[in-house]
Amino acid sequence: MEEHGTEYVGTLFVLPASRAFELHTTLHGLPVTLTGTIAQHLAAQFAGTDAVGGHIDARQLSAQPRRVEILTRDHHERHHASRKVHFLMRVFDAGVQAAAQETTTSV
């Protein structure tokens, strides 16, 4: 299993009750939609139950492009096709000026 975190800029849609997200962005000039699961600590901020981080209003997220951090895990299993699983780890409230930056770690 290999995982890496990447920052993306795009339109973010979240369903806090089911901890699901959809991010509409571009990669190498092509439109891409990433779907996955919201990290537990971020889901607590959407629900308003996290005392450390502030409350995030999920209804306002899709109003403008957001810069987010997505953790991608590449699962490689014998006799199965490899698959990618995406986790929404962080929503940056600063501007949307960063290009995709990637840091890689292997587990």
Sequence and secondary structure as in RCSB ss.txt:
>XXXX:A:sequence
MEEHGTEYVGTLFVLPASRAFELHTTLHGLPVTLTGTIAQHLAAQFAGTDAVGGHIDARQLSAQPRRVEILTRDH
HERHHASRKVHFLMRVFDAGVQAAAQETTTSV
>XXXX:A:secstr
 EEEEEEEEEEEEEETTTTEEEEEEEETTEEEEEEEEE HHHHHHHHT  SSS    GGGGGGS EEEEEEEEEE
  TTS  EEEEEEEEEE S S     EEEEE 
